Amino acid sequence: MRNLIETLWRKGTAHIDVPLLIAVCLLLAVGMLTLYSASNQSFDRMQTKLFNIGVAFAVMWLVANTPMSQVMRLALPAYLAALALLVAVALVGDVRNGARRWLDLGVISLQPSELMKIALPLALAWYFDRYESTLRLRNFAIAAALFVLPVLLILRQPDLGTALLIASSGCFVLFLAGLPWKVIFALGAAALASLPLAWSVMHDYQRTRVMILLDPSQDPLGAGYHTIQSTIAVGSGGWFGKGWLLGTQTHLDFLPERTTDFIFAVYSEEFGLLGNAILLLLFLLVIARGLAIMLDAPTVFTRLVAGSVTLTFATYAFVNMGMVSGILPVVGVPLPLISYGGTALVSAFFGFGLLMSISTNRKLIKS
């Protein structure tokens, strides 16, 4: 019996990357502590979070135990399915709060843009792996078209924040695949030149977010309220914070969305600059491990997937912290592993599963 248990344990943990798992678990522990305070010690929220963590770990384990050769075979079908769902949203999607982002499937309500966050990097990595030996500039143009199409569909919903983050994940793959620097600089110059045009086609609420970034006090009780209260909370934490469960901005209900998008403000108020330094260190440990896996990846496909997953995770953390600190516009991006919510957590753990599969499955049979 003991030998059976030891055998099952070895098989069950054979594809778990221990350094990555430890860093992730430490971030989850910080998230649980912060959520307990942010939710006013709500056991219901804690139970739901624990359930979501259980589901996320199950997803991570399944993906980690899936050889990357199988993942590569599913990359293009997953992208096409996610793209078809985005088209379906544009045609028959549910409208909520003025945005058409959800697809009612009867049993569940699905947001296809979340699926595209996973499917797009896999499809682009598959494409570059396929044309590795004959890579030309036109291949980069085709790859760019592969991510511009879903980005345009998401912008139409409208969902500027998600569209920009998905576009960034596509850009990461193009960069890691070897896009020439002269093309990168040319595209950057073109993007800067197109800013007036982009401003003219933005929705009113999107332009308001940019203006509020420059001066939140112009609408302190409206559009600027989130930014003002979050920056007050972050600044009031000082060097060492006010102490766990003792944040005044949080527990006097000044801080909005404190369990989701603005949970970093709760953490900053209660744990201060020292706590922020520790949190940043934990995020850097996850990112460093992901980059190490990328550098040691055996094929183009696995290298691009590992790099995209890691850099996208870093982007989400940076955007959320920047948004809460008042240096970026409010775009509704949760803080990975810390914020309350199931979809983002499962998506992040899917990515960790890919990293673990790349780390532990050293051989990739191309299809």
Secondary structure, DSSP 8 states (H G I E B T S, - for coil): -HHHHHHHHHHHHTT--HHHHHHHHHHHHHHHHHHHHHTTS-HHHHHHHHHHHHHHHHHHHHHHTS-HHHHHHHHHHHHHHHHHHHHHHHHH-EEETTEEEEEE-SS-EE-HHHHHHHHHHHHHHHHHHHTGGG--HHHHHHHHHHHHHHHHHHHTTT-HHHHHHHHHHHHHHHHHTT--HHHHHHHHHHHHHTHHHHHHHS-HHHHHHHHHHH-GGGSTTTTTHHHHHHHHHHHHTTTT-S-TT--HHHHTT-STTTTTTTHHHHHHHHHHHHHHHHHHHHHHHHHHHHHHHHHT-SSHHHHHHHHHHHHHHHHHHHHHHHHHHTSS-------TTTSS-SHHHHHHHHHHHHHHHHHH-------
